[in-house]
Structure formats: structure tokens, C-alpha cells
Amino acid sequence: MQNDESGHDHDQGLQHDLAIMEKRADRRQLLKWMAGASLVPLVGCGPEDSDALLTQATEDELLACTRIPEEMAGPYPGDGSNGANALLLAGINRSDIRTSIGGATGVARGIPLTLTLTLVNRAACAPLAGYAIYVWQCERAGLYSMYSPGVQYENFLRGVQVTNAQGKVTFTSIFPGCYPGRWPHIHFEVYPSLASISNFRNKIATSQLAFARAPCQQAYTATGYQQSAANLRPLSIERDLVFADGYANQLAVTTGNNTTGYTSTLQFAI
């Protein structure tokens, strides 16, 4: 099993990924400048005061309406780009992704996670309805269904939902594990419609969302997450393969606990 995501020969290659990362290196600083500039006329002060005027709410709003960074799908997408294709399975359009479908019977055990994604248009920050969002993640020990030894014949923790009038989709899942070399994350792809998901070439965005350290540390004290706790200790999101170049508009807001479960939300734009 390959436990990092550097071997993604099915995407456009390392140089392509590095170029994407380089282009986004100063994204957060640019957003701060934009927010500061927009506030200056309102309060009649100079640019030197923009940092003081930039509230967290303003910055968060700007980030939520900024195009989500394009990221690598990684080696385990299950979208047909490297063999396995969960998107052809009957029943893949579902909100609860904890069980396998299509004749497989496995169930992903772990702390419940309710994940809500909100898709908006970056031009107007308006909700986008009718788009299909495919999510996939590892289970509590860091294994990916359809690929990892022991779960290669399962397809749990993969599913598609169509955005509603508010641009929202909601999935019932488990808190993802942490495997060596990667910060805890969930993958997703955006397709223009449910009818278009059968071919990965139809996707219009591929990205990943990250979790803050605190909920991960808390979640990983639960039964079954022992290896994830050990894998997390030496890691830093600032040095992660994917998030090192900036993760401000990829960091999910997560609440809850490891007894009753967690809720994570992320708004992102295309």
C-alpha cells in the first residue's frame, strides 16, 4: 500500500501540481490586501490601517468566495481515472457513505461525522444548485476502500450528492483517520450534473478539505484510532504535501466531540 500521495501518475504530473501550488503561494496575503482596500473608503483611513480593520468575519467571507485550490486526486480516487470506478455503482448517489454498496457488505467503523459542503459561484458568491459532489476518504486506520489491502473489495466512504437550492450537500460519514505523511483530510470532486459523473474527465474541480489539529487529537483518543494518533504527532499542516502552500479556504469548521460525533462545514467556490 502506498501511504503518501506523491505517486499520482493518473493526474497531470508533479510539475503540474507544483505549478498550481506556486500560483497560490500568496493567496491569503492577496485576500487580506483586497479586504483592507475595500474597507478604507468606509472608515476614511489609510492603507496602513488595513490589517487592524480586517475582521475575521471579513476575511472568512472573502476566503469562502475564493475559488477552491485545485489539488491532486491522489492515488485512491475511485473515479475511473486509475482503474476502479465507484461512480458507476448503483446507489453511489447517497448521503450516508459509511456502508459498502453494489454487493459489498463492509461497514466503516468510527466516530460519526456529519459533513456539509456549500458550493458557490466565485463571481457573485451565489449558491450553485444541481452540481454533483463526489467525496471520498480513508477510514479510521487510514485505509482507502477499493485500494488498500484488507478493504480493496469494499467501497465504503465514497458517495455523491447533488447540491440543493442553497448549494449544499450533506454526508454522514466517520471522522477520517491519519496515515503516514498526510495531514487528515477528505477529497472531493465537483461535476456539472449527476448524469456526468460516470466519466472523470467531466469533473470541473478537484480539491481536499483539511481538519484543524485540535479535533483530530480529540477524535484520535477514541477506540480504533490509535494508529492515527501516532501518525498525527510528527505532522504539521504547514508542511503537508497538499496544504503547505496555503489552506485558509480549505480548513473545515469542525465542532463536536468523540462521544456524540462531529459536524464539519466548508463553503467553497468554483
Secondary structure by P-SEA (a helix, b strand, c coil): cccccccccccccaaaaaaaaaaacaaaaaaaaaaaaaaccccccccccccccccaaaaaaaaaaccccccccccccccccccccccccccccccccccccccccccccccbbbbbbbbbbccccbbbccbbbbbbbbccccccccccccccccccccbbbbbccccbbbbbccccccccccccccccccccccccccccccccccbbbbbcaaaaaaaaccccaaaaaaaaccccccccccccccccccccccccccccbbbbbbbbcc
